[in-house]
């Protein structure tokens, strides 16, 4: 029986390792720590939050927001959640002090808290005066020697206050306790007198009593709140058994390696989900453009599994500064950070050195030394194509970098392969987001084993785990292995048809394998046909436009309404107006269509379909055919214009623009691919 149970346990362990995603940690039934690096936190203490500011704040993963926002801007907290349902919002409250003017702050939570504090719960010195650490903010007697009033000490009272006055509103995912000190020996010169006998306490006794009281406060919080509520402190990793994590403010003010080891400790040992936050700031100087300092902190945070915050400093914490690096999606880490000088991993503790951590979609490097360091990357990476520090983020391809002292850098794996989208072999590709911002450095999309100028698609069409290559010429569609071995060749129309063939692939039947959808090029009728992954005709097709029209038809496939069923999008070919129509997979007209450009234009329209905003519904992307400028537009399923229009290449070019989509950074949002064969357009 014992052997049988052991086998069951081992099988369960194997299942968990294989099937539970990396760091799938939950709070309130939602994933908190997904594999989306970098992970971002914002410390935002302004009590009034406008609707516009709420939309900005929703971009972060975790927000530390003053508790008074629930009084002054409760709808803003709701709007933030509407914009980003996965965000976690923690209510800020000091664990050990309150503003001295709180009694005059009418209607605030601070006033309500202040008015419930008995006089015996204030921390006092030998003369009976209240003790302040932050000017004007009297400190509570958090220690175990705090007098009991009505059966409660301060460390009993505060968790219930948070539970009843803050968490009960349903607006918050947890609480952020400021100043979770592990001792107060640094205040020994304040002549603190816990028992008011006129004698200052020994600093060792004082700190021990403080730690006992803070432990009780956090333990009570956990018992009262339950495990589904996040509890994060400003410091205090020594309380890791009771908190989910800690904030390390002013990083690396207290030393890079010392703080990094604490940060690593709390992210590995705090209550699940564990939350470590590094906050770097500019010491209240307002220098938002201190990109080097921002990078240094961010790259450091990426060496561990926590979150990063960058702002002005502790006199404000009211910034929504956003950086090029924040928009990158590195995916999950491929292992521990490692020392580039010794090869030692972070498991053996961080030291002030040069560290690197690799991710699915890139790498992060930080130089925590006082000298520059040359890094041989061994393979080619792409710098971020940024808009801020262009000296660093210039979009260039590099196989080595010189990293200055106290600096960091994020590099991306090169995006030089277009998958599951048709393109002309050898054409030049540019990558944009939905607003027309350049996302990656342009490249020539070329498969050397196949004919230049042919239309090609590289995709796993038969769901065997290996990529195949489809090509089309004037008459045939050919299916090859990725190394160029012919699998199948077929004539989509007839052996005598020689006007060219457009191709697309998509899982129309929902069976895991892709169907091949064909359309004709200039000179053919607008006939769309559907074949299975082996090139066998499964739907004789339909005419997207009039049968006697001889400009061909451009095609794309996607789920425009998010219902799990694919639609076929047709764009008129050469000689036709820029008209777009939508059909179901059986050829039934769903949307009679719209003109993407001026009706008088007769170059036709190229089409692509992709989910640009991650809402589960695909958008229609268009580009004019030959004779038009490289003018890209984006439409919803009904032909309503979305986002900004933009020119992918030189606006004076009249060779049109081919369009496609692909999620290059794996963030759940497709990027737009614009390709051109005009050597002078880029």
C-alpha positions in Angstrom: 0.0 0.0 0.0 2.8 2.4 0.8 4.5 1.6 -2.5 1.2 2.3 -4.3 0.8 5.6 -2.5 4.3 6.6 -3.4 3.7 5.9 -7.0 0.5 8.0 -7.0 2.4 10.9 -5.4 5.2 10.7 -7.9 2.7 10.6 -10.8 1.0 13.6 -9.3 4.3 15.5 -9.0 5.2 14.7 -12.6 1.7 16.0 -13.7 2.2 19.2 -11.8 5.6 19.8 -13.2 4.5 19.2 -16.8 1.1 20.6 -16.9 1.1 23.5 -14.5 2.5 26.6 -16.2 5.6 28.3 -14.8 4.7 30.4 -11.8 0.9 30.1 -12.2 0.1 31.9 -9.0 -3.4 33.0 -8.1 -5.1 35.4 -5.8 -8.9 35.8 -5.7 -9.0 33.1 -8.4 -7.1 35.1 -10.9 -3.5 34.7 -12.2 -1.3 37.3 -10.6 2.1 36.3 -11.8 1.8 35.3 -15.4 4.9 34.9 -17.5 4.9 38.5 -18.7 8.3 40.0 -18.1 8.9 42.8 -17.4 6.4 42.9 -14.5 5.6 46.5 -13.6 4.4 48.2 -10.4 3.4 51.8 -9.8 3.4 53.6 -6.4 0.7 56.2 -6.9 -0.3 58.2 -3.8 -2.5 61.0 -5.3 -6.0 60.8 -3.8 -7.8 62.2 -6.8 -7.6 60.0 -10.0 -9.2 61.3 -13.2 -10.7 59.0 -15.8 -7.7 59.7 -18.1 -5.3 58.9 -15.3 -7.2 55.7 -14.5 -6.6 54.5 -18.1 -2.9 55.3 -17.8 -2.6 53.5 -14.5 -4.2 50.4 -15.9 -1.1 49.7 -17.9 0.8 48.5 -14.8 0.5 45.0 -13.3 0.3 46.1 -9.6 -0.7 49.4 -8.2 0.0 50.7 -4.7 -2.7 53.3 -4.2 -3.5 55.4 -1.2 -6.5 54.2 0.7 -8.1 57.6 0.5 -8.8 57.0 -3.2 -11.8 54.9 -2.2 -13.2 58.1 -0.6 -12.2 60.6 -3.3 -12.2 58.5 -6.5 -13.9 55.2 -6.0 -15.1 55.0 -9.6 -11.5 55.4 -10.8 -10.6 52.2 -9.1 -13.5 50.5 -10.9 -12.4 52.0 -14.2 -8.8 50.7 -13.7 -10.2 47.2 -13.3 -12.4 47.7 -16.4 -9.4 48.7 -18.5 -7.2 45.9 -17.0 -9.2 43.1 -15.2 -5.9 41.3 -14.3 -4.4 44.3 -12.4 -3.9 44.0 -8.6 -4.6 47.2 -6.6 -3.3 47.4 -3.0 -4.5 50.0 -0.5 -1.7 52.0 1.1 -1.8 52.5 4.8 1.1 53.1 7.2 1.6 50.2 9.6 3.0 52.4 12.4 2.1 56.0 12.0 -0.5 58.5 10.8 -0.5 62.1 9.8 -0.6 64.5 12.7 -3.4 66.6 11.1 -5.6 63.5 10.5 -8.2 64.7 13.0 -8.9 67.7 10.8 -9.2 65.8 7.5 -12.9 65.6 7.4 -14.4 62.4 5.9 -11.1 60.6 5.4 -10.1 57.2 6.5 -7.1 58.8 8.3 -9.5 60.8 10.4 -11.6 57.7 11.2 -8.4 55.9 12.2 -7.0 58.7 14.3 -10.2 59.2 16.2 -10.2 55.5 17.3 -6.7 55.5 18.8 -6.6 55.7 22.6 -3.9 58.0 24.0 -2.1 55.1 25.5 -1.4 53.6 22.0 1.0 56.4 20.9 4.7 55.7 21.1 6.2 58.2 23.6 9.5 59.2 25.0 10.7 59.7 28.6 8.9 63.0 28.9 5.6 61.6 27.7 5.7 63.3 24.3 4.7 61.5 21.1 7.6 60.2 18.9 7.8 61.1 15.2 10.0 59.5 12.5 8.6 61.3 9.5 8.1 64.9 10.5 4.6 65.6 11.8 3.5 61.9 11.8 3.2 60.5 15.3 4.1 56.8 15.7 1.9 54.1 17.2 3.1 51.7 19.9 3.3 48.7 17.7 5.3 46.8 20.3 4.2 43.8 22.4 4.2 46.2 25.4 1.4 48.3 24.0 -1.3 48.6 26.7 -4.6 46.7 26.1 -7.7 48.8 25.7 -11.1 47.0 25.6 -9.2 43.7 25.1 -7.1 45.0 22.2 -3.6 46.1 21.6 -2.8 48.3 18.5 -1.6 45.3 16.6 -5.1 43.7 17.1 -6.9 46.9 16.1 -5.3 47.8 12.8 -6.0 44.6 10.9 -9.7 44.8 11.8 -9.8 48.5 10.7 -8.3 47.5 7.3 -10.7 44.6 7.0 -13.9 46.6 7.9 -13.1 50.0 6.4 -11.0 49.2 3.4 -11.2 45.6 2.1 -14.9 45.3 2.7 -15.6 47.8 -0.1 -14.5 45.2 -2.7 -12.4 47.8 -4.5 -9.0 46.3 -3.4 -7.0 43.1 -3.9 -4.9 43.6 -0.8 -3.1 46.0 1.4 0.3 47.7 1.3 1.6 48.3 4.8 4.2 51.1 4.8 7.3 50.9 7.2 7.2 47.3 8.2 10.3 47.6 10.2 12.0 44.6 11.7 13.3 46.7 14.6 13.7 50.4 15.7 17.2 50.4 17.2 17.9 53.2 14.7 15.5 55.3 16.9 17.4 54.6 20.2 18.4 58.2 20.5 14.7 59.2 20.7 14.6 58.1 24.4 11.6 55.9 23.8 9.9 54.8 27.0 7.5 51.9 26.4 6.3 51.5 29.9 6.4 55.3 30.8 8.6 54.7 33.8 10.8 57.7 32.9 13.7 55.5 31.6 14.6 55.0 27.9 14.5 51.4 26.7 17.6 49.4 25.8 17.7 49.4 22.0 18.0 45.6 21.9 14.9 45.2 24.1 13.1 47.9 22.2 13.7 46.3 18.8 12.8 42.8 20.0 9.5 44.1 21.4 8.8 46.0 18.2 9.5 42.9 16.1 7.2 40.9 18.3 4.4 43.4 17.9 4.9 43.7 14.1 4.8 40.0 13.8 1.6 39.9 15.7 0.1 42.6 13.5 1.0 40.8 10.3 -0.1 37.4 11.7 -3.4 38.9 12.7 -3.8 40.5 9.3 -3.3 37.1 7.6 -5.8 35.4 9.9 -8.4 38.2 9.5 -8.0 38.8 5.8 -7.5 35.2 4.7 -5.0 33.9 2.2 -6.7 35.3 -0.9 -5.8 38.9 0.1 -2.4 40.2 -0.9 -0.3 41.7 2.0 2.8 43.5 1.0 5.1 45.6 3.2 7.6 48.3 2.7 10.6 46.3 3.8 10.5 43.5 6.3 11.4 40.3 4.4 12.0 38.8 7.9 8.2 38.6 8.1 8.0 36.4 5.0 5.8 33.8 6.7 3.0 36.3 6.9 3.4 38.6 3.8 3.3 38.0 0.1 6.2 40.3 -0.5 8.0 43.5 0.2 8.8 46.8 -1.6 12.5 47.9 -1.7 12.3 51.7 -2.1 15.1 53.8 -3.4 16.9 50.8 -5.0 19.9 50.4 -5.0 20.4 53.0 -2.2 21.2 50.3 0.5 23.6 48.4 -1.8 22.9 46.5 -5.0 23.9 43.0 -3.9 22.4 43.3 -0.4 19.0 44.4 -1.7 19.1 41.9 -4.6 19.6 39.0 -2.3 16.7 40.2 -0.1 14.6 40.7 -3.3 15.4 37.2 -4.5 14.7 35.8 -1.0 11.2 37.3 -0.7 10.2 36.3 -4.3 11.2 32.7 -3.5 10.0 32.4 0.1 7.1 34.8 0.6 3.5 33.6 0.8 2.2 32.6 -2.6 1.8 34.5 -4.7 5.1 36.1 -3.7 5.6 39.7 -4.7 8.9 41.5 -4.6 9.1 45.1 -5.8 12.2 47.1 -6.6 11.6 50.9 -6.7 14.2 53.0 -8.3 13.6 56.8 -8.3 15.4 60.0 -9.2 15.6 61.4 -5.6 12.7 63.8 -6.2 14.6 65.7 -8.9 11.9 65.2 -11.6 14.4 63.9 -14.2 12.0 61.6 -16.0 14.6 61.2 -18.8 17.3 59.6 -16.6 17.0 56.5 -18.9 20.3 55.0 -17.6 19.0 54.9 -14.0 15.7 53.5 -15.1 17.4 50.7 -17.2 19.7 49.9 -14.3 16.8 49.3 -11.9 14.7 47.5 -14.5 17.5 45.1 -15.7 18.2 44.4 -12.0 14.5 43.5 -11.3 14.6 41.2 -14.3 17.3 39.1 -12.6 14.6 38.0 -10.3 10.9 37.2 -10.5 9.4 40.4 -9.0 8.1 43.7 -10.2 9.7 47.0 -11.1 8.7 50.6 -10.2 10.4 53.8 -11.4 9.3 57.3 -10.3 10.3 60.7 -8.9 10.7 59.7 -5.3 9.1 59.6 -1.9 8.1 63.2 -1.9 5.5 62.5 -4.6 5.0 59.0 -5.9 2.5 60.4 -8.3 4.1 59.6 -11.7 2.9 57.6 -14.7 6.3 57.6 -16.4 6.4 55.0 -19.2 9.4 53.8 -21.1 10.3 51.9 -24.3 11.4 49.0 -22.3 8.0 48.6 -20.7 6.4 47.8 -24.0 8.6 44.8 -24.7 7.4 41.3 -24.0 10.3 39.0 -23.0 8.1 35.9 -22.2 9.1 33.5 -19.5 12.7 33.2 -18.2 14.8 30.3 -19.5 16.6 29.9 -16.2 18.3 31.7 -13.4 20.3 34.9 -13.8 24.0 34.1 -14.2 27.3 36.0 -13.6 29.0 36.8 -16.9 32.4 36.7 -15.3 32.2 33.5 -13.3 29.2 31.6 -14.7 27.8 31.4 -11.2 24.0 31.5 -10.9 22.0 33.8 -8.6 21.2 30.7 -6.5 24.6 31.3 -5.0 23.8 34.9 -4.1 24.2 38.1 -6.0 27.4 40.0 -5.9 28.3 43.4 -7.4 29.1 42.1 -10.9 27.7 41.7 -14.4 24.6 39.5 -14.6 22.5 38.2 -17.5 19.2 36.4 -17.7 17.8 34.9 -20.8 14.1 34.9 -21.7 12.0 33.3 -24.5 12.0 36.5 -26.5 15.2 38.2 -25.5 17.8 38.8 -22.8 18.4 41.3 -20.0 21.9 42.3 -18.8 22.9 44.5 -15.8 26.3 45.9 -15.0 26.4 46.4 -11.2 30.1 47.4 -11.2 32.0 50.7 -11.5 33.6 49.9 -14.8 32.3 49.3 -18.4 31.9 45.7 -19.5 32.1 44.2 -23.0 29.5 41.5 -23.6 29.9 38.9 -26.3 26.3 37.8 -27.0 27.4 34.8 -29.1 24.3 35.2 -31.3 22.6 38.2 -32.9 20.1 40.2 -31.0 18.0 43.2 -31.9 18.1 46.4 -29.9 14.7 47.9 -29.0 13.4 50.2 -31.7 12.7 53.0 -29.3 11.6 56.7 -29.3 13.4 57.9 -26.1 17.1 57.0 -25.6 17.9 56.5 -29.3 21.6 56.0 -28.6 20.8 52.8 -26.8 17.5 51.7 -28.3 18.3 52.3 -32.0 16.8 49.1 -33.3 20.2 47.8 -34.6 21.2 44.2 -34.8 24.1 43.4 -32.5 26.2 40.4 -31.5 28.1 42.3 -28.8 27.5 45.3 -26.6 29.6 47.5 -24.4 27.6 48.0 -21.2 28.5 51.1 -19.1 29.0 51.0 -15.4 25.7 50.9 -13.4 23.6 50.4 -16.5 21.4 47.7 -18.0 20.0 46.8 -21.3 17.2 44.7 -22.8 17.8 43.0 -26.1 15.3 41.1 -28.2 15.7 38.0 -30.3 15.8 38.9 -33.9 12.4 38.9 -35.8 13.4 37.7 -39.2 10.8 35.0 -39.9 7.2 35.4 -41.0 5.0 32.5 -40.0 1.5 31.5 -41.2 1.2 34.6 -43.4 1.8 34.8 -47.1 4.6 37.0 -48.4 6.6 37.5 -51.6 9.9 35.6 -51.1 12.7 38.2 -50.8 10.4 41.2 -50.0 11.3 43.8 -47.4 9.2 43.6 -44.2 8.5 46.3 -41.6 6.7 45.6 -38.3 4.3 48.1 -36.7 1.8 48.2 -33.9 -1.8 49.2 -34.4 -1.0 52.9 -34.2 1.7 52.8 -36.8 4.6 52.9 -34.4 7.6 50.8 -35.6 7.9 47.8 -33.3 10.9 46.0 -34.8 13.7 46.6 -37.2 12.9 45.9 -40.8 14.3 42.8 -42.6 14.2 40.9 -45.9 11.9 38.0 -45.6 13.6 35.4 -47.7 13.6 31.6 -47.7 16.8 30.6 -49.6 15.6 27.2 -50.6 12.7 28.6 -52.5 12.3 30.8 -55.6 12.7 34.5 -55.1 9.5 36.4 -56.0 7.2 33.5 -55.3 4.4 33.8 -52.9 5.2 31.6 -49.8 3.8 30.6 -46.4 5.7 28.9 -43.7 3.5 27.1 -41.2 2.7 23.8 -39.6 -0.3 23.0 -41.7 -0.8 19.4 -40.7 -0.3 19.8 -37.0 2.7 17.4 -36.9 4.9 19.8 -35.0 7.0 20.6 -38.0 6.9 23.6 -40.3 5.9 23.2 -43.9 6.4 25.7 -46.7 3.6 26.5 -49.3 4.5 28.2 -52.5 2.4 29.3 -55.4 3.3 30.2 -58.9 1.2 31.0 -62.0 -0.7 27.6 -62.0 0.2 25.5 -59.0 0.4 25.4 -55.2 3.3 23.2 -53.8 3.8 21.9 -50.3 7.4 21.3 -49.1 9.2 20.3 -46.0 11.0 23.3 -44.4 14.2 21.9 -46.0 12.8 22.0 -49.5 11.6 18.4 -50.1 8.4 18.4 -52.2 5.4 16.8 -50.4 2.6 17.6 -52.8 1.9 19.8 -55.8 -1.6 20.6 -57.1 -3.6 22.8 -59.5 -6.2 24.8 -57.5 -8.1 25.7 -60.7 -7.1 24.0 -63.9 -3.8 23.0 -65.5 -4.4 25.6 -68.2 -4.9 28.5 -65.7 -1.7 30.5 -65.6 -2.6 33.9 -64.1 -1.2 33.4 -60.6 -2.5 32.2 -57.3 -3.0 33.9 -53.9 -2.8 31.6 -50.9 -3.7 31.7 -47.2 -3.9 29.1 -44.5 -6.3 28.8 -41.5 -8.1 26.2 -39.4 -11.6 26.6 -40.9 -12.9 23.3 -39.5 -11.5 23.6 -36.0 -9.8 20.2 -36.1 -6.2 21.4 -35.5 -5.1 21.1 -39.1 -5.0 24.0 -41.5 -6.9 24.4 -44.6 -5.4 26.0 -47.7 -7.5 28.8 -49.2 -6.8 30.0 -52.7 -7.7 33.0 -54.8 -6.7 34.1 -58.2 -4.3 36.9 -59.2 -4.8 39.4 -62.0 -6.5 37.9 -65.1 -8.5 35.3 -63.1 -12.0 35.4 -61.9 -12.5 36.2 -58.2 -12.9 32.5 -57.4 -12.0 31.3 -53.8 -11.5 27.6 -53.2 -10.7 25.5 -50.1 -8.3 22.5 -49.8 -7.3 20.4 -46.9 -3.6 20.3 -45.7 -2.9 17.6 -48.2 -4.1 19.7 -51.1 -7.4 17.8 -51.6 -10.3 20.0 -52.6 -12.9 20.1 -49.8 -15.0 23.1 -51.0 -15.4 23.9 -54.7 -15.6 27.5 -53.6 -17.4 30.6 -54.5 -17.0 33.9 -56.4 -16.3 36.8 -54.1 -17.3 39.3 -56.8 -18.9 39.1 -60.3 -17.9 36.0 -62.2 -16.9 38.0 -65.2 -14.5 40.2 -63.2 -10.9 39.3 -64.2 -8.8 41.2 -61.6 -8.5 38.2 -59.2 -9.1 38.3 -55.5 -6.9 38.8 -52.4 -7.8 36.7 -49.3 -7.3 36.5 -45.6 -9.0 34.5 -42.8 -9.8 35.3 -39.2 -12.4 35.4 -36.5 -13.9 38.9 -36.7 -16.5 38.5 -34.1 -14.7 36.4 -31.5 -17.2 33.5 -31.7 -14.6 30.8 -32.5 -15.7 30.5 -36.1 -13.4 31.8 -39.0 -14.5 34.2 -41.6 -13.0 34.6 -45.1 -12.2 38.2 -46.0 -11.9 39.1 -49.7 -10.3 42.1 -51.3 -10.8 43.0 -54.9 -7.7 42.5 -57.1 -6.1 44.6 -59.9 -8.5 46.7 -61.9 -11.2 46.6 -59.2 -12.1 49.2 -56.6 -10.6 48.8 -53.1 -13.6 46.8 -52.0 -13.6 44.4 -49.0 -16.2 41.7 -48.4 -16.7 39.2 -45.6 -17.9 35.6 -46.1 -18.4 32.6 -43.8 -16.3 29.5 -44.5 -19.0 28.1 -46.8 -19.0 31.2 -49.0 -22.2 32.9 -47.6 -21.9 36.7 -47.8 -21.9 38.1 -44.2 -21.0 41.7 -44.9 -21.7 43.1 -48.4 -18.6 45.1 -48.1 -17.0 48.5 -47.9 -14.4 50.6 -49.8 -11.2 50.8 -47.8 -9.9 53.7 -50.0 -11.4 56.0 -52.6 -13.9 54.2 -54.8 -12.3 55.5 -58.0 -8.9 53.8 -57.2 -8.5 50.8 -59.5 -5.5 49.0 -58.0 -7.5 46.7 -55.8 -6.9 46.1 -52.1 -4.7 43.7 -50.1 -6.1 42.3 -46.9 -4.9 40.7 -43.7 -6.7 39.8 -40.4 -5.4 39.8 -36.9 -6.2 40.6 -33.3 -4.3 43.8 -32.8 -5.6 44.7 -29.4 -5.9 41.4 -27.7 -9.7 41.5 -27.2 -10.3 38.1 -29.0 -11.8 39.8 -32.1 -9.7 40.2 -35.2 -9.4 43.4 -37.1 -9.2 43.8 -40.9 -6.0 45.4 -42.1 -5.8 46.8 -45.6 -3.2 48.1 -48.0 -3.7 49.4 -51.6 -2.7 47.3 -54.5 -0.2 48.4 -57.2 -0.7 52.0 -58.1 -1.5 53.1 -54.6 0.6 54.4 -51.8 1.8 52.2 -48.9 -1.2 53.4 -46.9 -2.3 51.0 -44.2 -5.8 51.2 -42.6 -7.5 49.1 -39.9 -11.2 48.3 -39.7 -13.5 46.4 -37.5 -15.8 43.6 -38.8 -18.4 46.2 -40.0 -15.9 48.3 -41.9 -15.6 51.1 -39.3 -12.1 52.6 -39.2 -10.1 51.9 -36.1 -6.8 53.3 -34.8 -4.6 55.6 -36.9 -3.9 55.4 -40.6 -0.2 55.4 -41.5 2.2 54.9 -44.4 4.4 51.9 -44.0 7.0 53.1 -46.6 7.7 56.2 -48.6 4.3 57.8 -49.1 5.3 58.8 -52.7 5.8 55.2 -53.7 3.0 53.8 -56.0 3.7 50.1 -55.7 1.0 49.6 -53.0 1.8 47.5 -49.9 1.2 43.9 -48.9 -0.1 43.3 -45.4 0.0 40.5 -42.8 0.0 40.0 -39.1 2.0 38.1 -36.5 2.5 38.2 -32.8 6.2 38.7 -32.8 6.6 39.5 -29.1 4.1 36.9 -27.9 2.0 39.4 -25.9 -1.3 38.3 -27.2 -1.5 41.2 -29.6 -0.7 40.9 -33.3 1.7 43.3 -35.0 1.2 44.5 -38.6 3.6 43.2 -41.2 4.0 45.5 -44.2 6.0 44.2 -47.1 7.2 45.8 -50.3 9.2 44.8 -53.4 10.0 48.3 -54.3 13.7 48.8 -53.6 13.3 52.6 -53.4 10.3 52.7 -51.0 12.3 52.1 -47.8 
